[in-house]
Amino acid sequence: MKNVFINTNIPTVDNFPKDDKLRVVWAYGAVYKNTGTTRVPEIYVMLKEIDSNGAISSAQIFRRISVAQLDIVRYMTIWKGNRRTTDFWKSFDNNYVENQLFFLDANTATSISFTEKRKNTDYGYFPPYRYKIDKIDNPKDYYSFANATFTKIEAFNGITVIVPSMELLTSTYVPQEQQIRYKLIQRDLDDVLDEYIKSSSTDGSKYIVELYERKNESNISFLAYAKFNLVTRQRLKKLRASIETGSPYPERYPVVLPYHPSELYLQGDGIWLDEETFFMFRINQYSLPIDNEIESYTQELEFETDESKKENRSYVRVPQNLDDNEIPVTNEHNPHGRNAAQHIISEVSVLNPNNGSIKHRRDVLNIPINNNINIDIDIENTEDINQISSAQSDQATDSKNTAGIIIDEQDKSHLKQSEVLGMVIDALEYIRDNAIDISSDESNLDILDILFVDEECGLSATQTATQFSRVLKKAKKETNLWVKKRKIQNHKTIFLGFRNYMLIKVVLSNGKYAYLFEIDRKDENESFLGMIFNVGGEIHNGVLVDLLYKIMEEQGVVKKVKLSGLKTITFRHQTNKEENLNDNIQSALKKAIKNGLFS
């Protein structure tokens, strides 16, 4: 194949071969229990090699990967080593179809295996001249794929649609918040729902759920149906039972049926197996169930700082997370680079998301406060606080110079903290694309290029996944809890995912460069400073590891980071409505240039 391009927005799969050969994801096999700390099951995947002439060859390999990676390791995706390309395998004698839409009767859904025969016939559902699995010498490998399950659903127009079971699970079971999905296949259904639903009731056919956090419509729909709908609950429990590993055989073959009680639309890519049977490799869009009206709400606390002066009133809102795509992708039973979570965003979207069957509201509880009321505030980042008491009451000196923690009359940040990384990129691209002068004198300097530094210190024109824990564990460094984003909910610590960082090489029009560093943060209650630095040359793995380790030790307080040969400046992000992030970044770059950080 010619002109193969790497999709730099998709993380690597470390368990795929690290070479330059092109391979296509041809089939999913059995699912296996994961005995590691994440407990996310693993799945066997078949990769077929593409030869030098651009045709499928007889060479095939099998790899076991985390089920969590199926959001990116999808049927007929083409990989170059362990990096996914932008291409799909479409050579099926003109039978390949993109974005085929079907209206399906969910009541007809059944689970079949790859080698299963059609009822009252001697032939299977998959004609070998359309789609086949080549000879597999190892019997264990053969049965893993021969017994792999698929979901068969009848369309209302008489067409039969077949979808790989794990594709249906990955693409229609809360693809916008994968954490729910993986808890669901590991634990009791009601225990999982209790983590997300604070209270619930029904009003006739209406489902009413109070959530601990705001969710988007696809997740609200799933949680409500999983709570109340008997058909949905039966199918979810059947799924869980199908992957239980009570038998002596580790291979499991999931029974995945739509959680929709009656009907759903699926639109996706695939091939026609015959005139009446469509094999959908990948789902691109799916519909939400509309059997029942759903009303969801969350209660959010807002503290008023001055009840008497409305024009000066400001609020401190209890942090709310809108969905979460940080998911565990590995066993975490061996100390290697795959021990991590990755920011994997689903490629699947919802058809007709605003269908009117879901109503969502926020119940805001305003709490007036004054100087006589103390409020406990969770301080996530102490960059702007001189000293925090150790809470050891017998040591008076511990509280010397302790910062006064107050709620200001004006909100100190108008940024959504979890979006800062993207906003910094936007600001840099704006400065570059508009050739804005960032010189500290009359030299007329602007940005020539911005390049993203990956975890191996390679450069890319687009942002790549970068994670503190993954880099440090590869270097055999011990990590502490700061590399994990967490929060306290219902007196329990909730894991939100591993913390990312972003490292950008900023190249000026005169050829000089420096590095800009940003830390991933949670919404509203983390506001780490940005940092621009220079190490006297190109950054390499040793410097990167030392830098990340020191930042971790200092809990993200980059002002305290001191390394040999490291020259730095730090800067704030937007702090009020009169400022914007573009101005902050421009000022920081000018300061870095003036202080000689670009070399």
N, C-alpha and C positions, 0 to 999 in steps of 0.2 A: 504494500500500500504506500502511496506517495502522499506527501504533504500531511503527515500526521501531527496533530497539535495536542499538547498536554493541556488538560483542563486544570489550570492552576488554582481554581477555587475549591477543588475537592481534595481532601486529605489523602495521603498515601495509605496503603494497606501493607503493613510491615510483614505480614505472613505470606505475601505474594513474592515471587522471585525478584530479586533486585538486579535485573539485567535489562537489556534493550529489546528483548523479543516482544512481538505483538501477540496478544492472546485475547480470546473472546470468552466472556462468561457464558457457558453453554447450558449448565444445569445446576440445580440445587439438589443436594442429597439429604441424608439423615441429619437430625438435630441431636446434639449431645449435651448432657448435663455438664455444667461448669462448676468445678469444685473450688474455684478461686473466690476471692473476696467479693467480686462484683456480682457473682451468681448469674450473670446474663448467659444464657445457653450459647453453644457454638453450633456451627453448621458446616457440613462438607460441601465444597464448591468444586465443580469441574471447569477447568480452563482448557480450551482447545487452541492450539498454536496456529497462527497465520503464516503461511510460507512466504518466500521471497516474491512469488508471483501474485500475492494478494489473495490466495485461496486458502480455505480451511484445510489443514493437514491432518494426518492421522495421529500426530503427536498430541498427547493430552496429559495434563497433570491435575492432581487433586490437592486442595488446600483446606484446612480447617480454620475458619475465621469466626469472629463474634457475630451473633445474629444482629447486633446493633449496627454492623457495617453494611447490612443489606439495603439501607437507604441509598448507598452509593454503589455497592457491588450488585448491579442489577443485570437481569438477563440481556444478553447481546450487547452489553457495553464492552468496548475494546480498551485494553490496558497495554501500556508499554512498561514492562516490568511491573513495579508496584504503583505506577502512576496511571490514573485514568485519562484517556484521551477524550477529545470532543466528538468522536465518531461512534456509530452503532453498526453492528453487523446486519446487513439488509439483503444479502444474496440468497434469496429463496425462490428463484425462478419466477420472478414477478408476482409472487404471492404476498409480499410484505406490504402492509398497510399501516399508515400513520393516523393517529387520532380517530380511530373508528369508535363510534358512539353506540351503546346498547342500553335499552331500558329493560331491566332484569326483574324477574319474579323471584324474590329472595326466598320464598317458601319452597322453591324447587332445588335449592342448593344442597349438594351432596359432596362427599369427599371420595376421590378415586386415586388409585396409584398409577404410576407410569405404565406398568405392564398389564393393568387390569383390562379384561375383555369387555367389549360392549355387551349389553344384555341380549341373550339369545343369539350370539354370534361367536365366531372363532377368531375375530380380529379385534385389535385394540383401538383406542381413541387416537393414537399417534401413528399415522402411516409413515413407514421409514423413508419413503421418497419425499416426504415433506419435512419431517424432523425426527432424528434418531440419535441414539447413543451408541457410539462405536464399541467394538469389543473391549471388554475390561477383563484382564487376566486374573486379577486378584478377586476371589469370590466375595470377600468382605466389602471391597469397593463396589463391586457389581450390585450387590443387594442394597447397598446404601442408596444408589440411584434408581434401581428398578422398583423399589418400594416407596420412593419419594411421592408425596401426596400433592394432589391438585384439587382445586375447587371447581366443580361443574355446576353451572347455573343456566337455566333456560330463560331466554328473552321472551317478551310478550309476543314477538312476531314469529316465534318458532325456532329461532337460531339458538344453538348451544354455544355457550362461551366457557372456555376452560382457562383458569388462571392458576399459576403456581401458588400453592397454599401460603408460602411465606411472603410472596409478593402481595397477596391480598391482605395479609396481616400488616406488613410494613406500610402499605400505601393507603389503607382505609381505617386502620385502628390508630387513631390519634397521631397521624404523621407529624402534626405540628407540635407535639410534645411527647417525644419518644419515651421519656421517663415513665409515664403512666403505663405504656405498653409493656415495658420490661418488668415493672413491678407486678403487673397483672399475670404474667406467665411464671412468676416465681412464688407468689404468695396468695393467700386466701382473698377472694374477690372483695368481701365486705371490709376486710382489714385495709385493703388498698383504698377503697372508696372513703373510708373514715379519715384518711389523710387529706382529702380534698374537699369533702362535703361536711360542713359544720352542722347543718340541720336540713331536713327535707320533709316534704309532705305532698299530697295530691289534692287536687280540687277537681272532682269529676275525672276527665281524661287529661287534665293539665298536670305536668310534673313541675314541682316547685323545689328548687335547691338553693340553699345558702352556701356559698363557697368561701373558703378561707382566703382565696386570692382571685383576682380577676382572671378570666380565661377567654380565649377566643371562641367563636361559635362552634367550631368542630369539636373542641374539647368539652364544652358545655353539653353538647348533644350526646357525646359518648358517655359522660359521667351520669347524666340524667337517665338515659336508657339502661345503663348498667345497674343503676340503683333500683329502678321501678319496673322495667319491662320484662315480663316473664320469659318471652322468647329470647330476648337478648341475653338474659342471665343464664338460661339453659345452654346457649351456644358458647358463652364465655367459660362456663364450667366444663363443657365438653372439650374445649381447647386446652384448658389446664390439665384435665385428666389425660389427654392424649400425649402430653409431654412429661407426665410424672415418670420417674425412673425407678419404680418399685420392682420391676422385673430384673432378672440377671443380665439382660441384654441392654447395653448402653444406648443403642440407636433408637431414636423416637421419631415418629412420623405424624406431625401435628394435623389435627382435624380443624381446619379454619373455615368457618361459615360466616357470612356477613352478619354484623351485629344489627343490621337493619331488619326489623321484624317482617316487612312485607315487600318492599321494592327499593331498587336503587338504580342509579345511572352509573355506568362505567365508561370512560373514554380512554383509549390507550392504543399502543402500537403492538402489532403482532402479525400472524399469518393465518390464512385460511387452510385448515386441514382438509376440508372438503367443502362442498357447497353449503352445508348447514352447520358447520362447526368452525368456530374461530378460536385460535390459541392466542390469548393476550399475554405477551411477554411482560410488558410494563404498563402500569396504570398511570396515566397522566392527570386525570381528574376523576373525582367521584362525588356523588351527591350525599347530603345528610338525610337521615330519615325524617319523614314529615307525618308520621302516624299520630304523634301527640304534640300538643303545644307545650313549650318549655318556658318557664320563668325562672331566671337565676338572679341572684343579687349577692353583693358583698357589702359588709359594713366596714367603713373606713373612718378612722379617728382623725379629726382635725383640731388642733389646739390653737385657740385664739390668743394672741399675745397682748392685745389691748382692746377690751370690749367697748371702751368709751369713745375711742377715736377710730371710726370705721375707715377713714382714709389711710390710717397707719397700720391697719390690721394685717397681720400676716399669719400664715399657718405652717405648722409642721405636721406632715401627713405620715401616718404609719406606712412604711415601705410596702409596695405591692408589686409583685412580679407578674408580668403578662407572658405566661408560657416559658418554656425552658427547653433548649435544644442541646444542652451539654449532657452527653450520655456516656456511660462507661462502655468501652469497646473491647476490653481485653479481660483475661483471666485474673491478672494480678497475682499469679502464684510463682512467677519467676522474675528475678530482678533484671528485666531488660526493657528496651525502649517502647514496647507495646503496652506497658503498664500505664494507662492513661484514660482520660476521657477526651473526646474530640467534639468540636463544634460542627456537627453534621446537620445540615438543613435539608429537609425533605424536598424532593423535586415534584411532589404531588400537590395539587391545589384542589379547592372545593368548587364544584359546579353549583351555580346559583346560590352563593352563600347567604344572600339576604332574602330567603324565601318566606320570611314573616312568621315562621313557627317558633322562633326563639326570641324572647324578650329578656333584656338584661338591664338591671338598674344598680346604682350604687346608693347605699344608705349611708349618708355622711352624718356622723355624730360629732357636733361641734362642742368642744370643751373649753370654756373661758378659763384663763389662768391669770394669776397676778403674782406679785413678788412673794406672797406668803405661801405659795404652793410649790412644792418641789416635784419635779418630773424626772424620772429616770430615763436617760437617753443613751442608746447604744452607740458608743463612739467607735467607729470602724477605722478611722484614720486620724492620727494625732499630729499631723504635720504642723498645725497652727496652734498647738497647745504646748506651753513650756514644760509642764511636768504633770503627771497624773499620780495621785496618791496610790500607794501600794496596797491600801486597805488593811494594813497591819496597824491596829489602833495603838499598840504599845510603843510605836516609834514616831515620836512627834515630828522628827525631821523629815519623814516621808512626805508630809503635806506642805512643806515649805515651798513657796512659789507655785503652789498648785493652781492651775488655771481655773478661772471662774467660768463655769459652763452656763451660758445664758441663751435664751432665744432672742435673736436680734429683731429689731423692728422691721428690717427688710430682709427678704430671703437672699441668702448669700450665693445661691446658684440657681440658674434657670436652665440648667442642662439636665437631660435625662442621662444619668451617669453611665448606664450600660451601653449607650450609643456613642460615647465619646470617641472610641477608636475610629468609627466610621466618619464622625464629624471632623476629626483631625485630618483624615485622608482627603475629605472634601475641601478643607481649607487649604491644604498643600496643593491640591490640583487646581484650585481657583487661583492661587498665587502664581503657579507655574503657567497655566493656560492664558492668563491675562498679562504675563510678563511684568508683574508688579515689581517695582524697584525696592529691594530690601537692603540696600547698602546703608552703612552707617555714616557715609560721607557723600561725596559726589562721584563715586566710581560707577554708578549705574549697574548694580548687580541684580540678577534675577535667578530664578530656579531653572536649571536646564533639564533636570530629570529627578524623579523620585523612584527609588528601587527598594523593594521589600526584601529583608534579610530573613531567610528561612532558618529552621533549626540546625541545619548543617552549615550555616553561613553562606549559602548560595544566594544569588540575587534573582529577583523575579519582578516583572512589571506589574503583577497583580498580587494582592494580599494572599499569603499562605498561612496555614494553621501553625501557630507557635505557642508553646505551652511550657511553663516553668518546670512542672514535674517531669515531663517527658525528657527534656534536655538534661536535667540534673540526674535523673535515674540512669540515663545512658552513660553519664560520666561517673556512675557509682557514687553519687552524692546522696546523703541522707536528706530527706525533705521534712519540713514541719507542716503543721496544719494550715498555715497561711496560704499554701498553694491550692487549697480547696476553698471554694466559695460556699459558705454555710449560713444558715439563719436559724433562729430559735422559733419554733412554732408549736403551740400547745405543750410547752415544757419539753419538747424534743428537738434535737438538732437535726435539721434537714439539710442534706447534701445537695448543693445546687450545681456542682460541676467543678472541674479543675480550672484554675485561673490561667488565662492566656496573657501574653504580652504582645507588643507590636514594636518591631525595630525597622526603621526606615533609613536608608542612605540617601541623604539630600545632596545633590550635586548642583553646584552653582555654575553660572554661565562662564566663569573664569577657570572652570575645571576643578576648583577646590571642593572638598566635601566634608561633611560631618554626619553624625548619626543622631536620629531623634528616637527617643524611647518613650513608650506609653504602657501603662498597666491597665489590664482589664478590671472593671469594677462593677459592683452591683448597683442597682437603681437607688438614687437619692441619698444613700448613706455612706458612700465612699467617694472621695474626691482627691485622688492622688495627684501630685504634681507631675507635670511632664518634665523630661530631661533631654538636653542636647549635649552630646559628648564627643570627644575625639580621643583616640588611643595612639595617635602618632602614625597611623597607617590603616590598612584594611583590617577589619575585625576578623578574628579567627576563633575557632572553637574554644580554645583555652581561655581567651578573654571573655567570651560570651558566658561560659560556665561560671567563671569567677564573678562576673557582674550579676548574673541571675541569682547566684548563691548569696551574695552580699545583700541584694535587694530583699530576698526572702528572709534573711536573718534580721534585717531592719524593718520587717513587716510593711514594706512598700514605701518607707520614708526615704525617698531618694536623696534628700539633702544630706543624709548621714553616710551615704555610700562613698567610701574612700578606697581607691585601688591605685597601685603604683602605675604611673604613666597615664592616668585617667584625668582628663580635664573636662569639667562639666559646668553647665548652668542649669538651673531649674526654673520653671515658670508655672504660673497659675493658668487655669482655663477661665472661661467667661465667668464673671462674678456679678454682673448686674445687667439690667435691660439696656443700658446705654452702650455696653460693650458687646462684642461678638467674638467668636472663636477665631475668625480670620484675623482680626486685629491682634488678638493674643499671640497667635502663631507668628505673624509678621514681626511683632515687637521682640519675641524670643529669638527669631532668626537674626534680626538686626543686632541684638545684644551679643549673640554668639559670634557674629562676624567681627564686631568691635573688639571682643575679648580674644580674638585670634583662635577660635575653636575650629574654624574651617582651614584645612591645610591640604 
